[in-house]
Amino acid sequence: MTKRNRRYTLDANILIYAVDSKAGEKHHKAIDIVDKAIFQDCILTLQVLGEFYFATTRKGKMSMEKAEEQVNDWQVLFPVVAATPECISDAMSLTRQHLVSFWDALLLVTAKKNEVTHILSEDFQEGIILEEVTVVNPFNIDNLFE
């Protein structure tokens, strides 16, 4: 598959690192990933935006107002998709079959439903292919989108 046929989505950890100035090198790399993803065929899921908001406000990384503003900005910059009732059922099935967490499974099946080929995440097993979606740890790759 050529890179121009790829469709990406970002996991919440990438978005969290992008705003966490205490994350060191991952912070700078995550900013670069998000900035470059804007110019790719990249979508975000409502689930990931919700996870970002919850994690950043719960851990005190951002005020609720700043987190809300950031989520709203990303909703302007990226197409945003939501899980369907079918995605919920498929995620439960995937959780049973592959022993992945429900939330990871929901991200995978929502990505697949929206023709995503690559999830950029630090949290999954790198290189794993589930539901025809490849998980890539973008912190381990230089020139990800080239």
MARBA-3410 file (N, C-alpha, C, O; in Angstrom, 1 decimal):
146
0.8,-1.2,0.0,0.0,0.0,0.0,0.9,1.2,0.0,1.8,1.3,0.8 ~ 0.6,2.2,-0.9,1.4,3.4,-0.9,0.9,4.3,0.2,-0.2,4.2,0.7 ~ 1.8,5.2,0.6,1.4,6.1,1.7,0.2,7.0,1.4,-0.5,7.4,2.3 ~ 0.0,7.3,0.1,-1.1,8.2,-0.2,-2.4,7.5,0.0,-3.5,8.1,0.0 ~ -2.4,6.2,0.1,-3.7,5.4,0.3,-3.9,5.2,1.8,-4.9,4.5,2.2
-3.1,5.7,2.6,-3.2,5.5,4.1,-4.1,6.5,4.7,-4.2,7.7,4.3 ~ -4.9,6.0,5.7,-5.7,6.9,6.5,-5.4,6.7,7.9,-5.3,5.5,8.3 ~ -5.1,7.7,8.6,-4.7,7.7,10.0,-5.7,8.1,11.0,-6.7,8.8,10.7 ~ -5.5,7.7,12.3,-6.2,8.3,13.4,-5.2,8.3,14.5,-4.2,7.5,14.6 ~ -5.3,9.2,15.4,-4.4,9.4,16.6,-5.1,8.9,17.8,-6.3,9.1,18.1
-4.4,8.1,18.7,-4.9,7.7,20.0,-4.7,8.9,20.9,-3.9,9.8,20.7 ~ -5.4,8.8,22.0,-5.4,9.9,23.0,-4.0,10.2,23.5,-3.7,11.4,23.8 ~ -3.2,9.2,23.7,-1.9,9.4,24.3,-1.0,10.4,23.4,-0.3,11.2,24.0 ~ -1.2,10.4,22.1,-0.5,11.3,21.3,-1.0,12.7,21.5,-0.1,13.7,21.7 ~ -2.3,12.9,21.6,-2.8,14.2,21.9,-2.4,14.7,23.3,-2.1,15.9,23.5
-2.4,13.8,24.3,-2.0,14.2,25.6,-0.5,14.7,25.7,-0.2,15.7,26.2 ~ 0.3,13.9,25.0,1.8,14.3,25.0,1.9,15.6,24.3,2.8,16.4,24.6 ~ 1.1,15.9,23.3,1.2,17.2,22.6,1.0,18.4,23.4,1.4,19.5,23.1 ~ 0.2,18.3,24.5,0.0,19.4,25.4,0.7,19.3,26.7,0.7,20.3,27.5 ~ 1.4,18.2,27.0,2.1,18.0,28.2,3.6,18.4,28.1,4.4,17.6,27.7
3.9,19.7,28.4,5.3,20.2,28.3,6.3,19.5,29.2,7.5,19.6,29.0 ~ 5.8,18.7,30.2,6.6,18.0,31.1,7.0,16.6,30.5,7.8,15.8,31.1 ~ 6.5,16.3,29.3,6.7,14.9,28.7,8.1,14.9,27.9,8.3,13.9,27.3 ~ 8.8,15.9,28.0,10.2,15.9,27.4,10.1,15.7,25.9,9.4,16.4,25.2 ~ 11.0,14.8,25.4,11.1,14.6,23.9,9.7,14.1,23.3,9.4,14.5,22.2
9.0,13.4,24.1,7.7,12.9,23.6,6.7,14.1,23.3,5.9,14.1,22.4 ~ 6.8,15.1,24.1,6.0,16.3,23.9,6.3,16.9,22.6,5.4,17.2,21.8 ~ 7.6,17.1,22.3,8.0,17.8,21.0,7.7,16.9,19.8,7.2,17.4,18.8 ~ 7.9,15.6,20.0,7.6,14.7,18.9,6.0,14.6,18.6,5.6,14.6,17.5 ~ 5.3,14.6,19.7,3.8,14.6,19.6,3.3,15.8,18.9,2.4,15.8,18.1
3.8,17.0,19.2,3.4,18.2,18.6,3.7,18.1,17.1,2.9,18.5,16.2 ~ 4.9,17.6,16.7,5.2,17.4,15.3,4.3,16.4,14.6,3.9,16.7,13.5 ~ 3.9,15.3,15.3,3.0,14.3,14.7,1.6,15.0,14.5,1.1,14.8,13.4 ~ 1.1,15.7,15.4,-0.2,16.3,15.3,-0.1,17.4,14.2,-1.0,17.4,13.3 ~ 0.9,18.2,14.2,1.0,19.2,13.1,1.1,18.6,11.7,0.4,19.2,10.8
1.8,17.5,11.6,1.9,16.9,10.3,0.6,16.1,9.9,0.2,16.1,8.7 ~ 0.0,15.6,10.9,-1.3,14.8,10.7,-2.4,15.7,10.1,-3.2,15.2,9.3 ~ -2.4,17.0,10.4,-3.4,17.9,9.9,-3.4,17.9,8.4,-4.4,18.1,7.7 ~ -2.2,17.6,7.8,-2.1,17.7,6.3,-2.2,16.3,5.7,-1.9,16.2,4.5 ~ -2.5,15.3,6.5,-2.6,13.9,6.0,-4.1,13.6,5.9,-5.0,14.4,6.4
-4.5,12.4,5.5,-5.8,11.9,5.6,-5.9,11.3,7.0,-5.6,10.1,7.2 ~ -6.3,12.1,7.9,-6.3,11.8,9.4,-7.6,12.2,10.0,-8.0,13.4,9.8 ~ -8.2,11.3,10.7,-9.4,11.6,11.4,-9.2,11.4,12.9,-8.2,10.7,13.3 ~ -10.1,12.0,13.7,-10.1,11.7,15.1,-11.4,11.1,15.5,-12.4,11.4,14.8 ~ -11.5,10.3,16.6,-12.7,9.8,17.1,-13.2,10.6,18.3,-12.4,11.2,19.0
-14.5,10.6,18.4,-15.1,11.3,19.6,-14.5,10.6,20.9,-14.3,11.3,21.9 ~ -14.4,9.3,20.8,-13.8,8.6,22.0,-12.5,9.2,22.4,-12.2,9.4,23.6 ~ -11.6,9.4,21.4,-10.2,9.9,21.7,-10.3,11.3,22.3,-9.6,11.6,23.2 ~ -11.2,12.1,21.7,-11.3,13.5,22.2,-11.8,13.5,23.6,-11.4,14.3,24.5 ~ -12.8,12.6,23.9,-13.3,12.4,25.3,-12.2,11.9,26.2,-12.1,12.4,27.4
-11.4,11.0,25.8,-10.3,10.4,26.6,-9.3,11.5,26.9,-8.8,11.7,28.0 ~ -9.0,12.3,25.9,-8.1,13.5,26.1,-8.6,14.4,27.1,-7.9,14.8,28.1 ~ -9.8,14.8,27.0,-10.4,15.8,27.9,-10.4,15.2,29.3,-10.0,15.9,30.3 ~ -10.8,14.0,29.5,-10.9,13.4,30.8,-9.5,13.3,31.4,-9.3,13.7,32.6 ~ -8.5,12.8,30.7,-7.2,12.5,31.2,-6.5,13.8,31.6,-5.8,13.9,32.6
-6.6,14.8,30.7,-5.9,16.1,30.9,-6.5,16.9,32.1,-5.7,17.6,32.8 ~ -7.8,16.8,32.2,-8.4,17.6,33.3,-8.3,16.8,34.7,-8.1,17.4,35.7 ~ -8.4,15.5,34.6,-8.3,14.7,35.8,-6.9,14.8,36.4,-6.7,14.9,37.6 ~ -5.9,14.7,35.6,-4.5,14.7,36.0,-3.9,16.1,36.2,-2.7,16.3,36.6 ~ -4.7,17.1,36.0,-4.3,18.5,36.3,-3.4,19.1,35.2,-2.7,20.1,35.5
-3.3,18.4,34.1,-2.4,18.9,33.0,-3.0,20.2,32.4,-2.2,21.1,31.9 ~ -4.3,20.3,32.4,-5.0,21.5,31.8,-6.2,21.8,32.6,-6.8,21.0,33.3 ~ -6.6,23.1,32.6,-7.9,23.5,33.2,-9.0,22.9,32.3,-8.7,22.6,31.1 ~ -10.2,22.8,32.8,-11.3,22.3,32.0,-11.5,23.3,30.8,-11.8,22.8,29.7 ~ -11.3,24.6,31.0,-11.5,25.5,29.9,-10.5,25.4,28.8,-10.9,25.4,27.6
-9.2,25.2,29.2,-8.2,25.0,28.2,-8.4,23.7,27.4,-8.1,23.6,26.2 ~ -8.7,22.6,28.2,-8.9,21.3,27.5,-10.1,21.4,26.6,-10.0,20.9,25.5 ~ -11.2,22.1,26.9,-12.3,22.2,26.1,-11.9,23.0,24.8,-12.3,22.7,23.7 ~ -11.2,24.1,25.0,-10.7,24.9,23.8,-9.8,24.0,22.9,-10.0,24.1,21.7 ~ -9.0,23.2,23.5,-8.1,22.3,22.6,-8.9,21.3,21.9,-8.7,21.1,20.7
-9.9,20.7,22.5,-10.8,19.7,21.9,-11.5,20.4,20.7,-11.6,19.9,19.6 ~ -12.1,21.6,21.0,-12.8,22.4,20.0,-11.9,22.7,18.8,-12.3,22.6,17.6 ~ -10.6,23.1,19.1,-9.7,23.4,18.0,-9.5,22.1,17.1,-9.5,22.2,15.9 ~ -9.2,21.0,17.7,-9.0,19.7,17.0,-10.2,19.3,16.2,-10.1,18.7,15.1 ~ -11.4,19.7,16.7,-12.6,19.3,15.9,-12.7,20.2,14.6,-13.4,19.8,13.7
-12.1,21.3,14.6,-12.1,22.2,13.4,-11.0,21.7,12.5,-11.2,21.7,11.3 ~ -9.9,21.2,13.0,-8.7,20.8,12.2,-8.8,19.4,11.6,-8.3,19.2,10.5 ~ -9.6,18.5,12.3,-9.7,17.1,11.8,-11.1,16.7,11.6,-12.0,17.2,12.4 ~ -11.4,15.9,10.6,-12.7,15.3,10.6,-12.9,14.4,11.9,-11.9,13.7,12.3 ~ -14.0,14.4,12.5,-14.3,13.7,13.7,-15.4,12.7,13.5,-16.5,13.0,12.9
-15.2,11.4,13.9,-16.2,10.4,13.7,-16.5,9.8,15.0,-15.8,9.9,16.0 ~ -17.7,9.1,15.0,-18.2,8.5,16.3,-18.4,7.0,16.1,-18.7,6.5,15.0 ~ -18.4,6.3,17.2,-18.7,4.9,17.2,-20.2,4.8,17.0,-21.0,5.6,17.4 ~ -20.6,3.7,16.3,-22.0,3.4,16.1,-22.4,2.2,17.0,-21.5,1.6,17.7 ~ -23.7,1.9,17.2,-24.1,0.7,17.9,-23.4,-0.5,17.4,-23.1,-1.4,18.2
-23.2,-0.7,16.1,-22.6,-1.8,15.6,-21.1,-1.9,16.1,-20.6,-2.9,16.3 ~ -20.5,-0.7,16.2,-19.1,-0.7,16.7,-19.0,-1.2,18.1,-18.1,-1.9,18.5 ~ -20.0,-0.8,18.9,-20.0,-1.3,20.3,-20.1,-2.8,20.3,-19.3,-3.5,21.1 ~ -21.0,-3.4,19.5,-21.1,-4.9,19.5,-19.8,-5.5,19.0,-19.3,-6.5,19.6 ~ -19.2,-4.9,17.9,-18.0,-5.5,17.4,-16.8,-5.4,18.4,-16.0,-6.2,18.5
-16.8,-4.3,19.1,-15.8,-4.1,20.1,-15.9,-5.1,21.2,-14.8,-5.6,21.7 ~ -17.1,-5.4,21.7,-17.2,-6.5,22.7,-16.8,-7.8,22.2,-16.1,-8.6,22.9 ~ -17.1,-8.1,21.0,-16.6,-9.4,20.3,-15.1,-9.4,20.2,-14.5,-10.4,20.5 ~ -14.5,-8.3,19.8,-13.1,-8.2,19.6,-12.4,-8.4,21.0,-11.3,-9.0,21.1 ~ -13.0,-7.8,22.0,-12.4,-7.9,23.4,-12.4,-9.4,23.8,-11.4,-9.9,24.4
-13.4,-10.1,23.5,-13.5,-11.6,23.9,-12.5,-12.4,23.1,-11.8,-13.2,23.6 ~ -12.3,-12.1,21.8,-11.5,-12.9,20.9,-10.0,-12.6,21.1,-9.2,-13.5,21.0 ~ -9.6,-11.4,21.3,-8.2,-11.0,21.3,-7.7,-10.5,22.7,-6.5,-10.1,22.8 ~ -8.6,-10.5,23.7,-8.2,-10.0,25.0,-7.5,-8.6,25.0,-6.6,-8.4,25.8 ~ -8.1,-7.8,24.2,-7.7,-6.4,24.3,-8.8,-5.6,25.1,-9.9,-6.1,25.3
-8.4,-4.5,25.6,-9.4,-3.7,26.4,-10.5,-3.3,25.6,-10.4,-3.2,24.3 ~ -11.7,-3.1,26.2,-12.9,-2.7,25.4,-12.6,-1.3,24.7,-13.0,-1.2,23.6 ~ -11.9,-0.4,25.4,-11.7,0.9,24.8,-10.8,0.8,23.6,-11.0,1.6,22.6 ~ -9.8,0.0,23.7,-8.9,-0.2,22.6,-9.6,-0.8,21.4,-9.4,-0.5,20.3 ~ -10.4,-1.8,21.7,-11.2,-2.5,20.7,-12.2,-1.5,20.0,-12.4,-1.6,18.8
-12.8,-0.7,20.8,-13.7,0.3,20.3,-13.0,1.2,19.3,-13.6,1.6,18.3 ~ -11.8,1.7,19.7,-11.0,2.5,18.8,-10.7,1.8,17.5,-10.8,2.3,16.4 ~ -10.3,0.5,17.6,-10.0,-0.3,16.4,-11.2,-0.4,15.5,-11.1,-0.2,14.3 ~ -12.3,-0.8,16.0,-13.5,-1.1,15.1,-14.0,0.2,14.6,-14.5,0.3,13.4 ~ -14.0,1.3,15.3,-14.4,2.6,14.8,-13.5,3.1,13.7,-13.9,3.6,12.7
-12.2,2.8,13.9,-11.2,3.2,12.9,-11.5,2.4,11.6,-11.5,2.9,10.5 ~ -11.7,1.1,11.8,-12.0,0.2,10.6,-13.2,0.7,9.9,-13.2,0.8,8.6 ~ -14.3,1.0,10.6,-15.5,1.4,10.0,-15.3,2.7,9.1,-16.0,2.9,8.2 ~ -14.4,3.5,9.5,-14.1,4.7,8.9,-12.9,4.7,7.9,-12.3,5.7,7.6 ~ -12.5,3.4,7.5,-11.5,3.2,6.6,-10.1,3.6,7.0,-9.3,4.0,6.1
-9.8,3.7,8.3,-8.5,4.0,8.8,-7.6,2.8,8.6,-8.0,1.6,8.8 ~ -6.4,3.0,8.1,-5.4,1.9,7.9,-4.4,1.9,9.0,-3.8,0.8,9.3 ~ -4.2,3.0,9.7,-3.1,3.1,10.7,-3.6,3.9,11.9,-4.0,5.0,11.8 ~ -3.5,3.3,13.1,-3.7,4.0,14.3,-2.3,4.4,14.9,-1.4,3.5,15.0 ~ -2.1,5.6,15.2,-0.9,6.1,15.8,-1.0,6.1,17.3,-1.8,6.9,17.8
-0.4,5.2,18.0,-0.5,5.0,19.4,0.7,4.4,20.1,1.4,3.6,19.5 ~ 0.9,4.8,21.3,2.0,4.3,22.1,1.5,3.1,22.9,2.3,2.3,23.4 ~ 0.2,3.0,23.1,-0.4,2.0,24.0,-0.6,0.6,23.5,-0.7,-0.3,24.3 ~ -0.8,0.4,22.3,-1.0,-0.9,21.7,0.3,-1.6,21.5,1.4,-1.0,21.6 ~ 0.3,-2.9,21.2,1.5,-3.6,20.8,1.8,-3.1,19.4,1.0,-3.2,18.5
3.0,-2.6,19.3,3.5,-2.0,18.0,3.4,-3.1,16.9,3.9,-4.2,17.1 ~ 2.9,-2.7,15.7,2.9,-3.5,14.6,1.7,-4.5,14.5,1.6,-5.2,13.5 ~ 1.0,-4.5,15.6,-0.2,-5.4,15.6,-1.2,-5.0,14.6,-1.4,-3.8,14.3 ~ -1.8,-6.0,13.9,-2.8,-5.7,12.9,-4.1,-6.4,13.4,-4.1,-7.7,13.4 ~ -5.1,-5.7,13.8,-6.3,-6.2,14.2,-7.4,-5.5,13.4,-7.4,-4.3,13.1
-8.4,-6.3,12.9,-9.5,-5.7,12.1,-8.9,-4.9,10.9,-9.5,-3.9,10.5 ~ -7.8,-5.4,10.3,-7.2,-4.8,9.1,-6.6,-3.4,9.4,-6.4,-2.7,8.4 ~ -6.4,-3.1,10.6,-5.9,-1.8,11.0,-4.5,-2.0,11.7,-4.4,-2.8,12.6 ~ -3.5,-1.3,11.2,-2.1,-1.5,11.7,-1.9,-0.5,12.8,-2.2,0.7,12.6 ~ -1.4,-0.9,13.9,-1.0,0.0,15.0,0.5,0.4,14.9,1.3,-0.5,14.8
0.8,1.7,14.9,2.1,2.1,14.8,2.5,3.0,15.9,1.7,3.9,16.3 ~ 3.6,2.8,16.6,4.1,3.7,17.6,4.9,4.8,16.9,6.0,4.5,16.5 ~ 4.3,6.0,16.8,5.0,7.0,16.1,6.3,7.5,16.7,7.0,8.2,16.1 ~ 6.5,7.2,18.0,7.7,7.7,18.7,8.9,6.8,18.3,10.0,7.2,18.6 ~ 8.6,5.7,17.6,9.7,4.8,17.2,10.1,5.0,15.7,10.9,4.2,15.2
9.4,5.9,15.0,9.6,6.0,13.6,10.0,7.5,13.3,9.3,8.4,13.7 ~ 11.0,7.6,12.5,11.3,9.0,11.9,10.6,9.1,10.6,10.4,8.1,9.9 ~ 10.3,10.3,10.2,9.6,10.6,8.9,8.4,9.7,8.7,8.2,9.1,7.7 ~ 7.5,9.7,9.7,6.3,8.9,9.7,5.5,9.1,8.5,5.0,8.1,7.9 ~ 5.2,10.3,8.1,4.3,10.6,7.0,5.0,10.8,5.6,4.3,11.1,4.7
6.3,10.5,5.6,7.0,10.7,4.3,7.1,9.5,3.5,7.6,9.5,2.4
END
